[in-house]
Amino acid sequence: MRLVVLWFLFSFCLFSPMVSRAQDPQFSQFYSNPLYLNPGFAGTSTYPRLVSNYRNQWPSSGNTFVTYNLSYDQYLLGLNGAIGFQALYDREVNGSINTIQSSFVYCYHLKLNDEFFFTMAIQAGFILKQFNTDNLIFPGMINQENGTINGSYAFPVESGQKIVPDFTYGMVGQHKDIYFGFSLGHLTQPNQSIMEGDGLGNLPMKFTVHAGAKTHDFVNSLFSRGYSLSPNLIYQQQGTFKQFNLGMYMVTKSLTFGAWYRNNLSTRPDAVIGMVGYSSEFFQFGYSFDYILSELSTYTLGSHEISLIFYFDRKLKKRYFYDTMRIPTI
């Protein structure tokens, strides 16, 4: 059964480009992976930050989709903006398809007044696509009587790799306690197929729009401290794939709790996401779990995600960073 599931997932990713084409890896802790959501977030934290993310999607299928992400960004007075770096490694179908992305970010910051500022960013890098068929086992290679594996499968593609340039534009704004932005990923729609003459291997442009707000502080004896609520929404579209995310955070001084509802604009919702995070002076930690509601729930056990954020140069004067974003920590 596990082999059949892997074959189905692999075939869906590879042989249905006219329906779905390629899609980017997805994270659920949107604001704990800020440059991946929108490069316009570069330099919007109080201090330089190092962000690491790990996502294990559908572990019951044998670690079918595992994604790692690492990014760094900081504000620089001399540039009137920020610089950043991001690297991502995505492992699909147990290593049969591997994607490596690396990019640099420059983000320009503009303050209009004490209550309104916005940023504009350009992200430039490359995508390395690796394709390995050596360890794949297809249903036609399995003896239906005794389950032994023998023979070979006439696969139309040999192992190989391809590297292509990639560019993304992003904008983020904030007015008082309301923040918003949009990004356009894969501006040149690079062709990442290793099949000669494949006209369907272009990576579709990804459009993201997001908005959120921080409410005024509440006081409740249950928590013995003040807390705030933060409603958020994110819409993403890449090719024919469309997704709407609606979430709410409850933020205290050191703890953050979050819940998101995800729908792929279909009659049946895709997932609900629960999150919890802890923050201290020097770092932040977040954990989230995606509970699948779609048809995939039959043979998956959801997705796990972990984030770690480290802050540096704590002695820098905070007045230099007048344009820090009031976004949640996870």
TORFI-997195 format. One line per 5 residues: number of its first residue (from 0); their letters; for each residue x, y, z of N, C-alpha, C. Coordinates in steps of 0.1 Angstrom, whole numbers. Each point is the difference from the previous one (the first is absolute). Example, Ala and Ser with C-alpha at 12.3 -4.5 7.8 and 13.67 -1.06 7.14 Angstrom:
! TORFI-997195
0) as) 132/-57/78/-9/12/0/9/12/0  -4/11/-7/9/11/0/-8/11/8 $
This chain:
! TORFI-997195
0) mrlvv) 8/-12/0/-8/12/0/9/13/0  10/-1/8/9/12/0/7/3/-13  3/-11/-8/6/2/-13/-10/6/-9  -12/-5/1/-11/6/-9/-2/15/3  0/3/12/-2/15/4/12/8/-6 $
5) lwflf) 12/-5/2/11/7/-6/0/2/-15  -5/-11/-6/-1/1/-15/-11/10/-4  -11/0/7/-10/10/-3/4/14/2  7/3/11/5/13/2/11/4/-10  9/-9/-3/10/3/-10/-6/2/-14 $
10) sfclf) -10/-8/-4/-6/2/-13/-8/13/-1  -6/3/12/-8/13/0/9/12/-2  12/0/7/9/11/-1/6/1/-14  3/-12/-6/8/0/-12/-9/1/-13  -10/-8/0/-8/-2/-13/-13/8/-1 $
15) spmvs) -2/9/9/-13/8/-1/3/15/-1  10/4/-8/4/14/-1/-11/9/-6  -9/-6/-8/-10/8/-6/-11/3/10  -1/-7/11/-10/2/10/6/9/11  12/-3/5/5/7/11/13/7/-2 $
20) raqdp) 8/-5/-9/13/4/-2/8/0/13  12/6/0/8/0/12/-5/10/10  2/-3/12/-4/9/11/11/1/10  1/11/7/10/2/10/-3/-8/13  10/-3/8/-3/-6/13/-7/10/8 $
25) qfsqf) -8/-4/10/-8/8/8/2/-1/15  1/11/7/1/0/14/-12/5/7  -3/-5/12/-12/5/7/3/11/10  12/1/5/4/11/9/5/11/-9  -10/7/-5/3/10/-11/10/11/5 $
30) ysnpl) -3/6/12/8/11/5/13/-4/7  2/-13/2/12/-5/5/9/-5/-12  -4/3/-12/8/-1/-12/-2/12/-8  4/12/5/-5/12/-7/5/2/-14  13/-2/-3/5/2/-13/-6/-9/-10 $
35) ylnpg) -5/-12/4/-6/-10/-9/-14/5/-3  -7/6/9/-13/5/-2/1/13/-9  9/9/3/1/12/-7/14/6/2  9/2/-10/13/6/3/-1/14/5  -12/7/-1/-2/13/6/1/0/15 $
40) fagts) 0/-11/7/2/-1/14/15/1/5  9/1/-10/14/1/4/3/13/8  6/-2/11/4/12/8/-11/6/8  -12/-7/1/-11/6/7/-1/-5/15  10/-7/5/0/-4/14/9/10/7 $
45) typrl) -1/1/13/8/9/8/15/-2/-2  4/-12/-1/14/-4/0/3/-9/-12  12/-2/-4/4/-10/-10/-5/-14/5  -5/-8/-9/-6/-13/4/5/-11/-10  1/-12/6/3/-12/-7/-12/-9/2 $
50) vsnyr) -6/-5/-11/-12/-8/1/3/-14/-6  -4/-10/7/1/-14/-5/-14/-6/1  -3/-8/-11/-14/-7/0/2/-14/-5  -8/-9/6/-1/-14/-4/-14/-4/-1  -4/-7/-11/-13/-4/-3/0/-15/-4 $
55) nqwps) -8/-8/6/-1/-14/-3/-15/-2/-4  -2/-2/-13/-14/-1/-5/-4/-14/-3  -11/-5/5/-5/-13/-2/10/-11/5  4/0/12/10/-9/5/-4/-15/-1  -13/-2/1/-5/-14/-1/3/-7/-13 $
60) sgntf) 3/8/-10/3/-5/-14/15/-3/-1  8/2/11/14/-3/0/9/12/-3  -3/11/7/8/12/-2/0/4/-15  -12/0/-6/-1/3/-14/5/14/-4  -4/10/8/3/14/-3/6/6/12 $
65) vtynl) 13/3/-1/7/7/11/7/12/-5  -2/11/7/6/13/-5/7/7/12  12/6/-4/8/7/10/2/14/-6  0/10/9/2/14/-5/9/8/10  9/8/-5/9/8/8/0/14/-6 $
70) sydqy) -1/10/8/0/14/-5/6/9/11  6/11/-5/6/11/8/-4/13/-6  -3/10/9/-3/13/-5/4/10/11  3/13/-4/3/10/9/-1/14/-7  -4/10/8/-1/14/-5/13/6/1 $
75) llgln) 3/8/-11/13/8/0/-3/14/-3  5/9/9/-3/14/-1/6/6/-13  12/-4/-3/6/6/-12/-7/-3/-13  -7/-11/0/-8/-3/-12/-14/5/0  -4/5/11/-14/4/1/-10/-11/-3 $
80) gaigf) 5/-12/5/-8/-12/-3/7/-12/6  -3/-12/-5/5/-12/6/5/-10/-11  8/-9/5/5/-11/-9/-4/-13/7  -1/-10/-8/-3/-13/5/5/-11/-9  0/-12/5/4/-12/-7/-10/-12/4 $
85) qalyd) -3/-8/-10/-9/-11/3/5/-13/-8  -1/-11/6/4/-13/-6/-11/-10/4  -4/-8/-9/-11/-10/2/4/-13/-7  -3/-11/8/2/-13/-6/-13/-8/2  -5/-5/-11/-13/-8/0/3/-14/-6 $
90) revng) -4/-10/8/2/-14/-4/-14/-6/-2  -3/-4/-12/-13/-6/-4/2/-15/-3  -11/-7/3/-1/-15/-3/13/-7/4  4/2/12/12/-7/6/12/3/-8  2/12/-5/13/4/-6/0/-2/-15 $
95) sinti) -12/-4/-6/0/-2/-15/0/14/-7  -6/10/7/0/13/-6/6/9/11  11/7/-2/6/9/9/1/14/-6  -4/10/9/1/14/-5/9/8/10  9/8/-5/8/9/8/-2/14/-6 $
100) qssfv) -3/9/9/-2/14/-3/9/9/8  7/9/-6/8/9/7/-2/14/-6  0/10/9/-3/14/-6/5/11/10  2/12/-5/3/12/7/-11/10/-1  -2/8/10/-11/10/1/5/13/3 $
105) ycyhl) -4/10/-8/1/14/4/-14/6/2  -2/7/12/-13/5/3/2/15/4  -7/9/-8/0/14/3/-11/4/9  4/8/11/-10/4/10/-3/15/-2  -13/3/1/-4/14/-2/-10/3/11 $
110) klnde) 3/10/9/-9/5/10/-7/12/-4  -13/0/-1/-8/11/-4/-3/10/12  -3/-7/11/-2/8/13/2/-10/11  -3/5/12/2/-9/12/-10/-12/0  -10/0/-8/-10/-10/1/-1/-9/-13 $
115) ffftm) 7/4/-10/-1/-7/-13/14/-2/-7  4/-12/-3/12/-2/-8/-3/-12/-9  9/-2/-10/-1/-11/-8/13/-4/-6  2/-12/-5/12/-5/-5/-2/-6/-14  10/0/-8/0/-6/-13/13/-8/-2 $
120) aiqag) -2/-12/-5/12/-10/0/1/-7/-13  12/-3/-4/3/-9/-11/8/-11/5  -3/-12/-4/7/-13/4/5/-6/-12  13/-3/-1/6/-7/-12/8/-11/5  -1/-11/-8/8/-12/3/-2/-11/-10 $
125) filkq) 1/-12/4/-1/-12/-10/-8/-11/7  -4/-9/-9/-7/-12/4/7/-12/-7  4/-9/9/7/-13/-5/-10/-11/1  -4/-6/-11/-9/-12/1/7/-13/-3  -1/-9/9/7/-13/-2/-11/-11/-1 $
130) fntdn) 2/-9/-9/-9/-11/-3/7/-13/0  -5/-9/9/7/-13/2/-10/-11/-1  2/-9/-10/-10/-11/-2/6/-14/4  12/0/5/7/-13/3/-7/-8/11  -5/7/10/-6/-8/11/-15/-1/0 $
135) lifpg) -6/3/-11/-15/0/-1/-4/-14/-3  -11/-4/6/-6/-13/-2/-15/2/-5  -3/-5/-12/-13/3/-6/-9/-13/1  -13/1/0/-9/-11/1/3/-11/-10  4/3/-12/3/-10/-10/13/-8/3 $
140) minqe) 7/4/10/12/-8/4/-2/-10/11  -12/0/6/-4/-8/11/-7/-12/-4  4/-12/4/-6/-13/-3/-13/0/9  -12/-1/-6/-12/1/7/-3/-13/8  7/-11/-3/-2/-12/8/8/-1/13 $
145) ngtin) 12/4/-1/9/-1/12/5/13/5  -2/11/-7/4/13/5/15/3/-3  7/-9/-7/14/3/-3/2/10/-10  11/7/0/3/11/-10/10/-5/-10  -4/1/-13/9/-5/-10/-3/8/-13 $
150) gsyaf) 8/-1/-10/-2/6/-13/4/15/1  -4/7/-10/2/14/-1/-12/7/-6  1/13/0/-12/8/-5/5/10/-10  -7/0/-11/5/9/-11/-5/15/3  9/7/7/-3/13/4/5/10/-10 $
155) pvesg) -8/10/-4/3/9/-11/11/10/3  5/1/13/9/10/4/12/-6/7  12/4/-3/12/-5/8/3/10/11  8/-4/9/4/8/11/8/12/-6  -1/11/7/7/12/-5/-3/12/9 $
160) qkivp) 5/12/-4/-3/12/8/1/12/-9  -6/11/5/-1/12/-8/0/12/10  8/11/-4/0/12/8/-5/11/-8  -8/9/6/-7/11/-7/0/12/10  1/12/-6/-1/12/8/-14/3/4 $
165) dftyg) -2/8/11/-13/2/6/0/14/6  -12/6/-1/-1/14/5/-14/2/7  -1/7/11/-12/3/7/-1/15/4  -11/6/-1/-3/13/5/-10/0/11  3/9/10/-9/0/12/-2/14/5 $
170) mvgqh) -11/3/6/-3/13/6/-8/-3/13  4/7/11/-7/-1/13/-2/14/5  -12/2/6/-3/13/6/-6/-2/14  0/11/7/-6/0/14/-5/14/3  -13/1/4/-6/12/5/-5/-2/13 $
175) kdiyf) 6/6/10/-4/-2/14/1/-15/3  -11/-7/4/1/-14/4/-4/-9/-12  -2/5/-12/-4/-8/-11/12/-2/-9  3/-12/-4/11/-3/-9/-6/-8/-12  7/1/-12/-5/-6/-12/11/0/-10 $
180) gfslg) -2/-8/-11/10/-1/-10/-3/-10/-11  8/0/-10/-2/-10/-11/14/-3/-6  1/-11/-6/12/-4/-7/-3/-8/-13  9/1/-9/0/-7/-13/12/-8/-1  -1/-13/1/11/-9/-1/2/-6/-14 $
185) hltqp) 12/-4/-3/3/-6/-13/-4/9/-12  5/12/0/-4/10/-10/3/-4/-14  11/-8/-2/3/-4/-14/-6/-14/-3  -7/-6/10/-6/-14/-2/10/-9/-6  11/-3/7/11/-8/-5/-4/-15/-4 $
190) nqsim) 5/-5/-10/-2/-14/-4/9/-9/7  -5/-8/9/8/-9/9/-1/-15/-4  -6/-3/-12/-1/-13/-4/13/-5/-6  3/-13/2/12/-6/-5/-3/-8/-13  -12/1/-4/-4/-7/-13/2/9/-11 $
195) egdgl) 7/-4/-10/3/8/-12/-13/3/-7  -2/13/-4/-12/4/-7/-13/1/8  1/-1/13/-12/0/8/-4/15/2  -11/3/-6/-6/13/1/-9/3/12  -1/-10/8/-9/1/12/8/0/13 $
200) gnlpm) 13/2/-1/8/0/12/3/13/7  -7/10/-5/2/14/6/-7/0/14  8/6/9/-6/2/14/-9/12/0  -13/-1/2/-9/11/-1/3/11/10  -3/12/-3/2/11/9/-9/-2/12 $
205) kftvh) 5/3/12/-8/-1/12/-4/14/5  -13/2/2/-5/12/5/-4/-2/15  4/9/9/-3/-1/14/-5/14/5  -11/1/6/-5/12/7/-3/-3/14  4/8/9/-3/-3/15/-3/13/7 $
210) agakt) -7/-2/11/-4/12/8/-3/-5/14  3/8/10/-3/-3/14/0/12/8  -4/-2/13/-1/12/9/3/-5/14  4/9/9/2/-3/14/-10/9/8  -8/-7/8/-10/7/8/6/6/12 $
215) hdfvn) -7/8/7/5/6/12/1/-11/11  8/3/10/3/-10/10/-12/-2/9  -1/-13/3/-11/-4/10/7/-4/13  -7/0/11/5/-5/12/-10/-11/6  5/-12/3/-9/-10/5/8/-8/11 $
220) slfsr) -8/-2/11/7/-6/12/4/-14/-3  -6/-7/-11/4/-13/-3/15/-1/-4  5/10/-7/13/1/-5/9/8/9  -6/8/9/8/8/10/9/10/-8  -3/3/-12/8/10/-8/-9/4/-11 $
225) gysls) 5/11/-7/-8/5/-11/3/-9/-13  -10/0/-9/2/-7/-12/-8/8/-11  4/-4/-13/-7/7/-11/-4/-11/-10  -10/3/-8/-4/-8/-11/4/5/-13  3/-9/-10/5/4/-13/-7/-8/-11 $
230) pnliy) -11/5/-6/-6/-7/-11/9/2/-13  0/-10/-8/8/0/-12/-6/-8/-12  3/4/-12/-5/-7/-12/11/0/-10  1/-11/-7/10/-1/-11/-6/-7/-11  2/5/-12/-5/-6/-13/12/-2/-9 $
235) qqqgt) 1/-13/-5/11/-3/-9/-6/-7/-13  7/3/-11/-4/-6/-12/12/-3/-9  1/-12/-4/12/-4/-9/-6/-9/-11  0/5/-12/-7/-8/-11/-14/-1/3  -5/-13/-1/-14/-3/3/-3/-2/15 $
240) fkqfn) 11/0/8/-1/-3/14/-4/13/7  -10/0/8/-5/11/8/-2/-4/15  4/9/9/-2/-4/14/-2/13/8  -10/-2/10/-4/11/9/3/-5/14  7/8/8/3/-3/14/-6/11/9 $
245) lgmym) -7/-4/10/-6/10/10/5/-5/14  6/9/7/5/-4/13/-1/11/11  2/-5/12/0/9/12/11/-4/9  7/11/5/11/-2/10/-5/6/13  4/-6/12/-1/6/13/15/2/5 $
250) vtksl) 4/12/2/14/3/3/1/5/14  8/-6/9/4/5/13/14/4/-1  6/3/12/14/5/0/9/-11/-5  -2/-13/4/10/-10/-4/-7/-12/-7  -13/0/-1/-7/-11/-6/-9/5/-11 $
255) tfgaw) -1/-8/-11/-9/3/-11/-7/-13/-3  -14/1/-2/-8/-11/-4/-7/4/-13  -1/-9/-10/-6/3/-12/-8/-11/-6  -10/4/-8/-8/-10/-7/-3/6/-14  1/-9/-10/-2/4/-14/-10/-10/-7 $
260) yrnnl) -8/5/-9/-9/-8/-8/5/2/-15  2/-11/-6/6/0/-14/-10/-7/-10  -3/7/-11/-9/-5/-10/6/3/-14  -1/-10/-8/5/1/-14/-11/4/-9  -9/8/5/-12/5/-7/-8/-11/-6 $
265) strpd) -2/-10/8/-9/-12/-4/-11/-1/11  -9/-9/-3/-11/-2/10/5/-6/13  11/-8/-1/5/-6/12/13/7/4  0/4/13/13/7/5/12/-9/-1  12/6/-1/12/-8/-1/6/-4/14 $
270) avigm) 0/10/9/6/-3/13/-3/10/10  1/-3/13/1/9/11/14/-1/6  5/11/5/14/1/5/0/5/14  7/-7/9/1/5/13/15/3/3  2/11/7/14/5/2/2/4/15 $
275) vgyss) 13/-1/4/3/5/13/15/4/-1  3/12/7/13/5/-1/5/6/13  13/0/2/6/6/12/11/10/-5  0/11/7/11/10/-4/7/5/13  13/2/-1/7/6/10/8/12/-6 $
280) effqf) 10/5/8/7/12/-5/9/-3/-12  4/-13/-1/10/-3/-10/-5/-9/-11  -11/-7/2/-5/-10/-10/-15/-2/1  -5/-6/-11/-14/-4/0/-1/-14/-5  -10/-7/5/-2/-14/-4/-15/-2/-3 $
285) gysfd) -2/-7/-11/-14/-2/-4/-2/-15/-5  -12/-5/3/-4/-13/-4/-14/1/-6  -3/-7/-11/-13/0/-5/-3/-14/-6  -13/-3/-1/-5/-13/-5/-12/3/-10  1/-6/-12/-11/1/-9/-8/-12/1 $
290) yilse) -13/1/3/-9/-11/0/-8/0/-13  2/-10/-8/-5/-1/-14/-15/-3/0  -8/8/-7/-14/-2/-1/-4/-5/-14  9/0/-10/-3/-3/-14/1/-16/-1  -2/-4/-13/1/-15/-2/13/-6/3 $
295) lstyt) 11/8/1/13/-5/3/1/-5/14  -10/3/9/0/-4/14/-1/-15/1  -4/-7/-10/-1/-15/0/13/-6/2  11/5/-6/13/-7/2/11/10/4  -4/10/7/11/9/6/-4/3/14 $
300) lgshe) 10/4/8/-2/4/14/3/15/2  -3/8/-9/2/14/1/14/4/-3  4/12/5/14/5/-2/5/7/12  13/-2/3/6/7/12/10/11/-5  0/10/7/9/11/-3/7/6/12 $
305) islif) 13/3/-1/7/6/11/8/12/-5  0/11/8/8/12/-4/8/5/12  12/5/-3/9/6/10/5/13/-6  -1/11/8/4/13/-4/10/5/11  12/5/-4/10/5/9/2/15/-4 $
310) yfdrk) 2/8/10/2/14/-1/14/4/4  6/10/-7/14/3/3/1/15/2  12/5/5/3/14/2/-11/6/9  -2/-6/11/-11/5/9/3/14/5  13/5/0/4/13/5/-3/11/-9 $
315) lkkry) -4/-3/-13/-3/11/-9/-12/9/5  1/12/-2/-11/9/5/-13/-2/-8  -10/-2/7/-13/-3/-6/-5/11/-9  4/13/3/-5/11/-8/4/-1/-14  10/-8/-3/4/-1/-14/-10/-8/-8 $
320) fydtm) -8/-8/7/-9/-9/-7/-15/5/3  -2/12/-5/-14/5/1/-10/-7/-7  3/-8/-10/-9/-6/-8/-1/-15/2  0/-5/12/-1/-14/3/-15/-4/-2  -2/-12/-5/-14/-5/-2/-6/-6/12 $
325) ripti) -13/3/2/-7/-6/11/-7/-13/-4  8/-10/-4/-6/-12/-5/2/-11/11  -8/-10/0/1/-11/10/14/-7/-1  3/-8/10/13/-7/0/0/-13/-6  -12/-6/-4/0/-13/-7/-10/1/-12 $
